[in-house]
Amino acid sequence: MADDALRAAFDELRGRLIEAGHLIPCGVDGVYGKSAEYERVWAGVGAAASRLAAPDGPVLCSFPPLLPRVTFDKVEYVRNFPHLSGPMFSFRGDDRAHAELIRRLDEGQPYADLLQQTDVAFTPACCYPVYSTLTKAVPPGGIVFEHHSYCFRHEPSPDPMRMQAFRMWENVRVATPDDVLDWRSTWLSRFAELFDRLGLDARTDIASDPFFGRAGRLMAQGQRAYQLKIEFLVPVFGESEPTACASVNYHLSHFGELFDIRTADGDAAHSACAAVGSDRCVVALFQRYGMETDTWPSSVRAVLWP
């Protein structure tokens, strides 16, 4: 799809969502408030995913959408994705610096150089805080966590499927390589079932994360070569421009070695995550079935609100 046609498609869908009140514009691309009905659909998507996860007996956990700076740096997010990262800055100056800050505000001048980096950053993926809490051996058979959170990536776009502040639902498996690979295969089947029942016509594809720079391109090639990331793509704007609405990601022993997470036999644990872009799924459902949920097919409503 040509750029102009794609932008028109973004504007058309976003306009309908705003007119229906489901998205409330906040003045910056990719940052929206949401209606009560939007939130009801969002909760239904998460609940449907949770029902699929129930046989694994996941440990439910909750973290704020902030990472300690030490963890943010340890996972090398700035090194690999500097264009998406969101370290947090605040004012730490004295009275004189504050007076200068006020002067610049009054005159509409930039003031970023008067702010200093804090000890936290916005969470770019909701699985990161899970790994940082596992600093000892996982139990025999491994462990599974379930978590959902707001995440942030500096990616302003008119595309309503691509928000800067968005929510992810994730299950995270930490165990031996064989256990993790079996679990990953199970989630590939579970997601296929979920999208089939929602009628979103998802297809799978081998993918890579948007690493930055030449070294990043080599990392992306390796990720694809070993099929470490498999996405479920939904054709919201047509088959030629599908959007990833879920993914299953195998990290090998990366996080096990990074955070010294061990299996019961002392080896570095392997990990994988099954992630749903729940806000993307909500937008895809409104695009597919219309802005009034009471007109949606009963089969889809039964998945969201059994």
C-alpha positions, 0 to 999 in steps of 0.5 A: 500500500502506498504511503498516502493510502496507508496514512488515509487508512490510519486516519479513517480508522482513528477517526471512527474510533474517536467519533465513537468515543472509544479513543480520546485524543490527548494531543500527541499521536499514540497517546489516548484515553479510552471509553468504558466500552473499549475497556470492557473489550480490553478486559475480555481479551485479557480474560480470554488469554488467561483462560488459555493459560490456566492449565499451566497454573501461572503465578499471577503478578503485577508490576508498575509500568516503570523499571529501575534504571539498573534493570533498564540498563542491564537488559540493554534496551538503550543499546539495542533500541535507543529510538524506542526507549523512555528513560525518565527525567526530572528536575533536581536543581536549586532555586536559581536553576528553578528560576531559569526553568520558569523563565524558559517556560514563560518564554516557550523555550526548551528546558531539557538541559535543566532536567536530570535522568532519574533512577527509573525508566518507562517499561518497554515490555512487561516481561522485563521486571519478572526476570529481574526478580528471579535471582535464585534457582527456579523450582523443578519443572520451572515456573510460569508467570502471568502479568499485564501492564502498560508499556511505553515505546517512543514511536509516535504514529497516526496508526491507532494500532501503534500506540506509544502507551499500550498494554501487553498481556504476557505469560513468561516461562522459565525452565529447562530448554526442553520444557520452554520449547514444549511450552512455546509450541503449546502457545503457538497453538493457543494463539491460533485458537484465540485468533480463530475464535475472535475471527481476526484472520491472523497468520503467523510469520517469523519476525525480529525485533526492531534493533537499531544500527548495523549491529542490530541488523545482524542481531535481527538476522540471527533472531530470524534464522533461529526462529526465536520470534513468531508473530501473529499478524492481523490484516487490519489495513489489508493483507499487505500491511498486517500488524502483529497482535501477539507473539511467542518469543524464545530467549534461549539462556539470555535472561538466565545468564543476565540475571543468574537464574538457574534451573534445579540442576544449576544450569542457566535457565532458558525462557520464553514469553507469550505476549498479546498486544491487548490494545491492538487486539481491541482496535482490530476487533472494532475495525473488524466488527464495527463500533457498537459491540452489541452488534458483534457476532454472538460467537465473538462476544462469547469469547470475550464475555462468556 
